[in-house]
Structures are given as structure tokens and as C-alpha cells.
């Protein structure tokens, strides 16, 4: 049976209060009265002042940079809610940190994504909501439901609003072919692939482009921009191959290290990204944020009412 409307509770961590407020406004549900602060030595101090016994509680906390700080804060929030007898606890993590280390790719390394899954489940989460995990197979690390949302419908509306003619969708690496093919199908566009070779965690070498981009408007899609090396190099090479307008469309704007400088120096005309991660400091000059709050709010509403979440993946405008 669905939880009653008056027993839905939203609790925000400190990772992204602006997004939490936007979700609250979309649902017309106020954020719970809670203190999430720090002791003088930096340890996290949490106190929930509202009665949440038996409630359907959603914790709004992306594990974005600083990842370790936000991760531990989420764990303590979950433990607090479990001990306060919440009826069901859902961790809403618009950005899922540590998702890039999902397997042992060499000897004597951890599977960090599995450690995160173990700690979140063990701390009291009954359900997970996240957006565009870097490795979707991480859902299998959980024995609780995971609602894996896609930012594509949100970004797609922003791209369609640009009325880009004669588009070609480009993926900056072969690992993104599935996402790019989905975009191309939805837009009725062609597909091209930038073939690259990774030198290190922050350096890549672009080999060539598979597909035709000359004289075309290019939409480069990816799940995230971290240091900006892959996507900025992809923008440079498609421009050298004769691309006209270049639009970058990404789910997560991590922007660490030299990302802002690289993006400012690349030939992209627009950078579209969702607001799963708060903007701190300087952003690229042509960045346009698209709110993910309506999608997350609809997912929370549907979960609370025991309705379909997969219906939110519809590509129609």
C-alpha cells in the first residue's frame, strides 16, 4: 500500500541545498526541520527535530565533491533516520560518487563502488534513487531497489529548444556508444564516434572520428565532465573535421582540476548540463544549467504513491 501524503518527509543534507529546495518546491512539501552541521573538530553533527516515526523519508544528498565528506554525511543521516523509526528510507543521490571503480581492473585495488553500496545499505537505506550512474551495473551491488533515472529526457528538451538543424550525435569514446545511439534515435540524427586512447586519468589521445561530421551541427553527449580532457578534445577534433555548431550535453558537471580552462579553450558553442552537482567557484563561460529537480520530484512522488518510475524515461517532449 502507498504511504499517505501527509507522511512523506524530505530531509536535505548539506551537499546541494539549492537542489533540495527546488525539489521541495516542485512537490509542495517543505524540508524537514533538521540540523546538519559540524562540531569544532570537523565531525558531522546531526539532529532531526520533526517526528518521522513511520514516515516515508527521502534523504536528498548527492555524493558529489567533496565526495568523502558528503558520503559520510549521508551515512550518518541514514543511521539517524533508521534509529528514529522511519517507515521507509530512500537515499536520493542525484550524483553517485565512486561509481568509476566498479571492478578490479588490476591487482591489489579496491572495488570502491561496492564499498559505497555496502555502507549505504548497512546504514539504513531501503531504496536508492540516482541519475546516470557512470557504471549502471553498480545496481547489482545492492539487494534493495535502485531507481536509476536518466537525464536524457531533461537534456533532450533543452537541445530540442535550440532547434539544431542537420544534427549528428557524437560520443567522445566508444564506451558511450549506447547513450549516443539512444540520443541519435530520439533526435532522428546520425551517429559518430571519437576514437580515443587513454594515457592516464587526466590525459587522452584522440585517434580519429568514425562517421561524418563535416558541415554538420554536432551534439556531443556524455554522462559527465570530470577534468574535461575527453570531451574538449572531441570538440577540437570535430571542429577540425568541419563541424559547424558544437553543443555539449552532459548529465553531471563535476568540473575538477583543469576542466574549466579546458572547456573555455574548446570550440563548443554551448555546454548543457544538469544541476545534479552544485556550482562552486568559476564555471565555463558558455555553461547552461538545466534543472533536474522536476524529474527527481516526479520520481519521489511516484515512489511514494507506488507508481511507475520507468514512465519517466519517456523521450517525448
N, C-alpha and C positions, 0 to 999 in steps of 0.2 A: 504494500500500500504506500502511496506517496505521503511525504511529510506534509503537514498542514502549513499554509502560507505564513502564519504568524510564528512558526518555529524555524524559519530559515535565518541563519546568522552569518554575517560576513565579518571576518577579522583580518585586519591588514598588518603585515609585518612592515619593516622599515625599508625594504628593498626598493619598492616602487609605489610610494603613497599616491602619486598622481594617477596612476592607472587604477589603483584601488578605489579612489574617489570617483573615477569615471564609470567603473563597473557598478558601484553603489548607485550612482545617478541613473544608469540605464535600467537597473532593477527596481528603483524607488525603494531600496532597502538601506537604511543607514548602517554605517560601520559600527560594530560593537564597541562599547566603551572598554578599552584595554590600554594598558601601559606596556610599551616595548621600549626599554631604554638600556642604559649601560651603568654598571657600577663603576666607581672610580678607577678600578684596576682594569677596566675594559670588558669584564664578564657581562653577559647579557642578563637583564633583569626584566621579568615578565609578570604581569598581573592582569587577569581578566576580571572586570568589575560586574559584568552582567551575568545573570543566571542563564546558563546554557544547558542545563540538565535535560537530556532527551532531544536536544535541538539538532537540526541538520546544519552542520557548521562547515563553512568554506573558508580555508586559510589562503589569503592572497599573498603569495610570496615567490617571485621568480628567484632562482638561484643564479643570478647574474653577477658580474664582478662588483664588489669583491666576493667571489664565489664562496670561499670558506666561511666568511662572516655570515652571509645570507643563508647558507646551508645549515649552520649550527643554530641560527635563529629559528629557522623553520622546524628543526627537530625539537627544540625546546617548546615552541608553540604547540606542536602536535602532542607532546607529552603533557603539557599543561591542560589541554582540552580533554585528553583521554582521562586524566585524573579528576577532571571536573564533571565527568559522566555525560559528555556529549553523546547524542544518539548516533550520529554518523559524522565522520570527519573526512573531508575531501581536501587534499593539498592541490591548490591551483597554482601551477608553476608555468607561467607563460614562456619563460626561458628555462631550459633544463641544463644545468651545468654538469660538467664531467661526462657529457654524452659522447665525446670523441674517443674515449678509451674504453671501448666495449668488448675487447678481446685481447688475448695475449698475442701480439704480433712479433714478439721476440722473447728471449729468455729473461727470467728474473724481473718481470714487470707486473704491476697490479692490474686488475680489471676494475678500474675506478668506478665505472658506471654501475657495476654490481654492488660495490660497497655503498654507493649512494642509495640504491634500491633497498638494500638490506636495512640501512639505518632509518629510512623513511617509513618502511613497513613496520619495523620494530618499535618506532616511536609512537605509533598510534594511527597512522593514516589508513582509512578504509577504502580510499579511492584516490586516483591521481588524474588531474587534468593538465595537459601540457600542449604546446603548439610546436609543430615541426621539429621533433627530435632530430638531432644530427644523424642518429642511427636508430631507425624505427624498431629494430629487433630488441632494443632495450625493454620494450613492453613485456617480453618474455622473462625478464628477470623478476617480475612481480607475480605474486599469487593473489593479488587483488585487482579489481578492474582498473584499466588505464584507458582514459578517453584521449586519444591522440588527434588533436584538431589540426587543421591545415589553414595557413594564412592565405593560400591562393585565392579563394573567393573574395577576400578583402582587398588584396593587391590587384586582382583582376579588374575589379570595379574602377580602381584608380587608373589602371592602364587603359581601360576602355574609354574613360573620360578624356584621355589625351587624343583620342581619335587618330591613332597612328595608322597611316596607310601603308600597304605593301610590307607588312612586318615579317621578320624572321626571328624565331626564338633561338637563343644561343645558350648553351650550358658551358661554363668555364672549365669543366673537366668531365671525364667520362662517367664519374660517379653520380653526376646529376642528370643523366640521360632520362631516367624515368620521370623526374619532376618536369624537365623541359618538354618532354613529349606530351605530357598532360597539358601543359600550357599551350603548346602548339595546336593540339587538338581543339581546345576550348576557343582559341582565337582564330582557328582556320588558317594557321600560318605554317610556314616551312620550319624545319629544324636544322640547326648547325651545331657543331661540336668543336670546342677549342681543345686540341690535344696537348697536354702538358706533362712535364716530368718534374716531380717534387725533389728539390735538392735538400731542403731542411724544413723545419716547422714554419719558417717565415720566408723562404725563398723558393721560387719555382722557375722553371724554364719552359716557355711556350714553344711547341714544335711547329704546328700548323693548324689550319682550320679545315674541318671536314664539312663541306656544304658551301652554298653560295651566299655571300653577304654583300657583294659589290652592288652599289646603287640601292640598297635596301635599308629600311629602318629596322634597327636591331633592338631586341629586348633581351638582356642578359639576366637570367634568373638563377638564384641560388638560395640555400637555406639560411646562410649567414655571411656577414663580412666580419672577419676577425682582424687580421693585420692588413687586409686589403690587397695582398700580393696577387692572388689568383684572378680576382675579378677586375682589378685595374689593368693587369697585363692583358686580359682578354679584351678589355675595351680598346687598348692600344692596338692590338693585332687586327681586330675587326675594322678599326678605322684605317689601318694601313691597307686592308683588303678592299677598301672603298665604301664602307658603311656610311650612311648619312646620319640620321639622328640615332643616338645611343641612349637607351633607358636601362638603368639597373633596377631590378625588383628583387628585394630580399626580405626574408622573414625577420631576421634578428640583426640589429645594428650593434654588434659588440664593440667595434672600433677601438682596438687596443694597439699599443706600440705605434708604428708609423702609419696607421690606417688613414687618418685624416689627411696627412700630407700626400699620401699616395692617391687618394681619391680626388683631392684638389688638383693634382697634376695629371689625372687621366682625362680622356676626351669625352666622358659621359656627360650628356646634356641634363639628365635628371637622375637622382637616386631616390627610389621609392622604398621605404622600409616601414615596418610596423613599430609600434611603441612598446614591444614586449620588454625592452630594456630602457631604463631612464637615461635621458641625455644629461651628462655631466661634463662640463668643460666645453671646448670648441667642437662644433660639428662641421662636416664638409659644407662648402658654400652652396651646393645645389641639392641638399638633402630635403626631402619632403616626407614627413611622417604621416602614416595612415593609422588611425586608431583601431586597435584590436579589441577594445572594450565591448563594443556591441556583440561581437562573436562570442567572447567569453561569458558575457551576461546571458546570452541565449543558451549557451551550454549549461550554465549553472541553473537556469530556470528549468531546462528540460530534464536535467539530472534530478532536481528537486521534485519535479512532477512525475518522475519515472517515464519520461517520453524519449523519443528517439534523439540521439545525438548525431548519428550519421546523416540525418537530413540536413544538417548544417553544412555539409560538404558540397551542396548543390552549386554548380557553377553559373546558374542563370542570374542575370542582373537583378 
